[in-house]
């Protein structure tokens, strides 16, 4: 395992910008300053990372066979020519137009089909912004003009092509440079981006008493109102669910078959699914196994 505390990589830039769905700038800062939190790993994130690593060579093989892409090198890390603490590891390098002297950066991604709506059509540059930041940072580090993301969405291989954006590349280098010199080197944590960040940061301090400012008073008053409204909406939600369930119970007496009762009740509106009430089971690990029903509303409604 490489020591990632020695540089800011292309996989860090989205978190520094505050657009990563998985990490914050504070998480990056902890890693770079050798202060990783002693917490259990996120199973979903670990599964996603391992899956991506296993499928990367398969995606590249598919890219070469199906798209006739000439892959030259794989998994090469480059450093910025001026700032050695900025680096990017490129999944693969490919020849553009068959010319070995004209090389592009390549990234591979394996995408859960449930997230396919975040990705544009094949051949476009429409990808989630956190991946766009990674790609442009890679171009900024290598100085190249073109990059490609080979994304395997289910069994659908799509290629996304990006041309270098000088202004964006310069801004990303500036942000990374600023983060390294103003936060990593002096060990000054960046501003919190999430509640988890604030919870971790405040552990450095002992208890204290402070007089509320006008801004804090406003925030507390707004939170109190939000909690009240949330409680009211929760009660309203439960009342509506009860009303619907009573109607379905009456319908069950007409349409149901107690001897062979189906685990799923479906309500239609103009022939389309409006609502389902599904029987589900929960395995017993620390408690007894249970069976319960979950109500789901289909579509967006009118």
C-alpha positions as CSV (number, residue, x, y, z in Angstrom):
1,X,0.0,0.0,0.0
2,X,1.4,3.4,-1.0
3,X,1.7,6.2,1.5
4,X,-1.0,8.7,0.3
5,X,-0.1,11.2,3.0
6,X,2.8,12.4,0.8
7,X,0.7,13.9,-2.0
8,X,-2.7,15.1,-3.1
9,X,-4.1,12.8,-5.7
10,X,-6.8,13.1,-8.3
11,X,-9.1,11.0,-6.1
12,X,-8.8,13.7,-3.4
13,X,-9.7,16.8,-5.4
14,X,-13.5,16.3,-5.3
15,X,-13.5,16.0,-1.5
16,X,-11.4,19.2,-1.2
17,X,-13.9,21.0,-3.4
18,X,-16.8,19.7,-1.3
19,X,-18.5,17.7,-4.1
20,X,-17.5,14.1,-3.2
21,X,-20.4,11.9,-2.0
22,X,-18.0,9.8,0.0
23,X,-15.4,12.0,1.7
24,X,-15.0,15.6,2.9
25,X,-12.0,17.9,2.9
26,X,-11.5,17.1,6.6
27,X,-11.3,13.4,5.7
28,X,-8.5,14.2,3.2
29,X,-6.8,16.4,5.8
30,X,-6.8,13.6,8.4
31,X,-5.2,11.2,5.9
32,X,-2.5,13.6,4.8
33,X,-1.6,14.6,8.3
34,X,-1.6,10.9,9.5
35,X,-4.6,11.3,11.8
36,X,-7.1,8.9,10.3
37,X,-10.0,8.2,12.6
38,X,-10.1,4.9,14.3
39,X,-13.5,3.9,12.9
40,X,-14.7,0.7,11.3
41,X,-14.6,0.9,7.5
42,X,-17.8,1.6,5.5
43,X,-18.9,-1.8,4.1
44,X,-20.6,-0.3,1.1
45,X,-17.6,1.9,0.2
46,X,-15.2,-1.1,0.7
47,X,-17.4,-3.3,-1.5
48,X,-17.5,-0.6,-4.2
49,X,-13.7,-0.1,-4.2
50,X,-12.9,-3.8,-4.3
51,X,-15.4,-4.3,-7.1
52,X,-13.9,-1.5,-9.1
53,X,-10.4,-2.9,-8.7
54,X,-11.4,-6.4,-9.8
55,X,-13.3,-5.2,-12.8
56,X,-10.7,-2.6,-14.0
57,X,-8.7,-5.0,-16.2
58,X,-12.0,-6.4,-17.6
59,X,-13.2,-2.9,-18.5
60,X,-9.9,-2.1,-20.2
61,X,-10.0,-5.4,-22.1
62,X,-13.6,-4.7,-23.3
63,X,-12.5,-1.2,-24.3
64,X,-9.7,-2.5,-26.5
65,X,-11.9,-5.2,-28.1
66,X,-15.1,-3.3,-28.6
67,X,-13.8,0.2,-29.2
68,X,-10.4,-0.6,-30.8
69,X,-8.6,1.6,-28.3
70,X,-4.8,1.2,-28.2
71,X,-3.9,1.1,-24.5
72,X,-0.2,1.9,-24.0
73,X,0.4,1.9,-20.2
74,X,-1.6,1.2,-17.1
75,X,-1.6,2.5,-13.5
76,X,1.2,5.1,-13.9
77,X,1.4,7.9,-11.4
78,X,2.5,11.3,-12.5
79,X,3.6,14.3,-10.5
80,X,3.0,18.0,-11.3
81,X,6.2,19.4,-12.9
82,X,6.4,22.2,-10.4
83,X,4.6,21.0,-7.3
84,X,5.7,17.4,-6.4
85,X,3.0,17.1,-3.7
86,X,0.3,17.1,-6.4
87,X,-0.1,13.8,-8.3
88,X,-2.4,11.7,-10.4
89,X,-2.5,8.0,-11.0
90,X,-3.9,7.3,-14.5
91,X,-5.8,4.0,-14.9
92,X,-4.6,3.6,-18.5
93,X,-3.0,5.7,-21.2
94,X,-4.2,5.4,-24.8
95,X,-3.0,6.5,-28.2
96,X,-5.2,9.1,-29.8
97,X,-5.7,8.6,-33.5
98,X,-3.2,5.7,-33.5
99,X,-0.3,8.1,-32.7
100,X,1.8,7.0,-29.8
101,X,3.2,10.5,-29.5
102,X,-0.4,11.8,-28.8
103,X,-1.5,10.2,-25.6
104,X,-4.7,10.6,-23.5
105,X,-5.5,9.9,-19.9
106,X,-7.9,7.1,-19.2
107,X,-10.1,6.3,-16.2
108,X,-12.2,3.2,-15.6
109,X,-15.5,3.3,-13.6
110,X,-17.9,0.5,-12.6
111,X,-21.4,2.1,-12.1
112,X,-24.3,0.6,-10.2
113,X,-27.2,0.5,-12.7
114,X,-29.3,2.4,-10.2
115,X,-27.0,5.4,-10.7
116,X,-27.2,5.2,-14.5
117,X,-29.4,8.3,-14.6
118,X,-26.4,10.4,-13.5
119,X,-24.5,9.5,-16.6
120,X,-25.1,10.9,-20.1
121,X,-25.1,9.1,-23.4
122,X,-22.1,7.3,-24.8
123,X,-19.6,9.7,-26.4
124,X,-20.6,12.7,-24.4
125,X,-18.9,14.4,-21.5
126,X,-21.9,14.2,-19.1
127,X,-20.6,12.5,-15.9
128,X,-21.1,13.2,-12.2
129,X,-19.2,16.4,-11.3
130,X,-16.9,14.6,-8.9
131,X,-15.5,12.4,-11.7
132,X,-15.2,15.5,-14.0
133,X,-13.0,17.1,-11.3
134,X,-10.8,13.9,-11.1
135,X,-10.4,13.8,-14.9
136,X,-9.5,17.5,-15.2
137,X,-7.1,17.3,-12.3
138,X,-5.4,14.4,-14.1
139,X,-5.1,16.5,-17.3
140,X,-3.7,19.4,-15.2
141,X,-1.0,17.1,-13.7
142,X,0.0,15.4,-17.0
143,X,-0.4,18.4,-19.2
144,X,-2.3,16.3,-21.8
145,X,-5.2,17.5,-23.9
146,X,-7.7,14.7,-23.8
147,X,-9.1,12.2,-21.3
148,X,-11.6,9.3,-21.5
149,X,-13.7,7.6,-18.9
150,X,-14.6,4.0,-19.7
151,X,-17.7,3.3,-17.6
152,X,-19.3,-0.1,-17.2
153,X,-22.9,0.5,-16.3
154,X,-24.3,-3.0,-15.7
155,X,-23.2,-4.7,-18.9
156,X,-23.2,-1.5,-20.9
157,X,-19.8,0.0,-21.7
158,X,-19.9,3.7,-22.3
159,X,-17.0,6.0,-23.2
160,X,-16.9,9.6,-22.2
161,X,-14.5,12.0,-23.8
162,X,-13.1,15.2,-22.3
163,X,-11.0,18.0,-23.8
164,X,-8.7,20.0,-21.6
165,X,-10.3,23.1,-20.0
166,X,-7.4,25.4,-19.2
167,X,-9.3,27.6,-16.8
168,X,-10.7,24.7,-14.8
169,X,-7.4,22.9,-14.7
170,X,-5.7,26.0,-13.3
171,X,-8.4,26.4,-10.7
172,X,-8.1,22.8,-9.5
173,X,-4.3,23.1,-9.2
174,X,-4.8,26.4,-7.2
175,X,-7.3,24.7,-4.8
176,X,-5.0,21.7,-4.2
177,X,-2.0,24.0,-3.8
178,X,-3.9,26.1,-1.3
179,X,-5.1,23.1,0.6
180,X,-1.7,21.6,1.0
181,X,0.1,24.8,2.1
182,X,-2.7,26.3,4.2
183,X,-4.0,23.1,5.9
184,X,-1.8,20.0,5.4
185,X,1.7,21.6,6.1
186,X,0.6,23.7,9.1
187,X,-1.8,21.0,10.2
188,X,-4.7,23.4,10.3
189,X,-8.0,21.6,9.7
190,X,-10.2,22.9,6.8
191,X,-13.7,24.3,7.5
192,X,-16.2,21.6,8.3
193,X,-18.5,20.4,5.5
194,X,-20.8,18.0,7.4
195,X,-22.1,17.3,10.9
196,X,-19.7,14.4,11.1
197,X,-16.8,16.8,10.5
198,X,-17.9,19.1,13.3
199,X,-18.4,16.2,15.7
200,X,-14.9,14.9,15.1
201,X,-13.3,18.4,15.3
202,X,-15.0,19.4,18.6
203,X,-13.5,16.4,20.3
204,X,-10.3,18.3,20.6
205,X,-11.8,20.7,23.1
206,X,-13.1,20.3,26.6
207,X,-16.5,21.5,27.7
208,X,-17.3,25.2,27.9
209,X,-20.1,27.7,28.3
210,X,-20.8,30.4,25.7
211,X,-23.3,33.2,25.3
212,X,-25.5,32.8,22.1
213,X,-25.0,35.3,19.3
214,X,-28.0,36.7,17.4
215,X,-27.1,34.4,14.5
216,X,-27.0,31.3,16.8
217,X,-30.4,32.4,18.4
218,X,-31.9,32.5,15.0
219,X,-30.6,29.1,14.0
220,X,-31.8,27.5,17.3
221,X,-35.3,29.1,16.8
222,X,-35.4,27.8,13.2
223,X,-34.3,24.3,14.3
224,X,-37.0,24.3,17.0
225,X,-39.6,25.2,14.4
226,X,-38.2,22.5,12.0
227,X,-38.4,19.9,14.7
228,X,-42.0,20.8,15.5
229,X,-43.0,20.7,11.8
230,X,-41.2,17.4,11.4
231,X,-43.2,15.9,14.3
232,X,-46.4,17.2,12.8
233,X,-45.6,15.8,9.4
234,X,-44.6,12.5,10.9
235,X,-47.9,12.3,12.7
236,X,-49.8,13.3,9.5
237,X,-47.9,10.6,7.6
238,X,-48.8,7.9,10.1
239,X,-52.5,9.0,10.0
240,X,-52.6,8.8,6.2
241,X,-50.9,5.4,6.1
242,X,-53.5,4.1,8.6
243,X,-56.3,5.5,6.4
244,X,-54.9,3.7,3.3
245,X,-54.3,0.5,5.2
246,X,-57.9,0.4,6.5
247,X,-59.1,0.7,2.9
248,X,-56.8,-2.1,1.8
249,X,-58.0,-4.2,4.7
250,X,-61.6,-3.8,3.4
251,X,-60.4,-4.6,-0.1
252,X,-58.6,-7.7,1.2
253,X,-61.9,-9.1,2.6
254,X,-63.3,-8.9,-1.0
255,X,-60.3,-9.8,-3.1
256,X,-57.9,-11.6,-0.8
257,X,-57.5,-15.3,-0.2
258,X,-56.6,-16.0,3.4
259,X,-55.4,-19.5,2.5
260,X,-52.9,-18.3,-0.1
261,X,-52.5,-14.7,0.7
262,X,-50.0,-13.0,-1.7
263,X,-47.1,-11.2,0.1
264,X,-47.6,-8.1,-2.1
265,X,-50.7,-5.9,-2.5
266,X,-50.8,-3.6,-5.5
267,X,-53.0,-0.6,-6.1
268,X,-53.5,0.6,-9.7
269,X,-54.4,4.0,-11.1
270,X,-55.4,4.0,-14.8
271,X,-53.6,0.6,-15.1
272,X,-50.4,1.8,-13.6
273,X,-48.9,0.9,-10.2
274,X,-49.9,3.6,-7.7
275,X,-48.9,1.9,-4.4
276,X,-47.6,-1.4,-3.1
277,X,-47.8,-2.9,0.3
278,X,-45.2,-5.6,0.5
279,X,-44.4,-8.2,3.1
280,X,-40.8,-8.4,4.0
281,X,-38.7,-10.3,6.5
282,X,-35.8,-9.3,8.7
283,X,-33.2,-11.9,9.7
284,X,-32.6,-12.3,13.4
285,X,-29.0,-11.4,14.5
286,X,-29.4,-9.8,17.9
287,X,-33.2,-10.2,18.1
288,X,-35.9,-12.6,16.9
289,X,-36.6,-12.7,13.1
290,X,-39.6,-10.5,12.2
291,X,-42.0,-10.2,9.3
292,X,-43.5,-6.8,8.4
293,X,-45.1,-4.9,5.6
294,X,-43.6,-1.9,3.8
295,X,-45.8,0.6,1.9
296,X,-44.3,2.3,-1.2
297,X,-45.8,4.9,-3.4
298,X,-44.9,4.6,-7.1
299,X,-44.0,7.4,-9.4
300,X,-44.0,11.2,-8.7
301,X,-47.7,11.8,-8.6
302,X,-49.4,14.9,-9.9
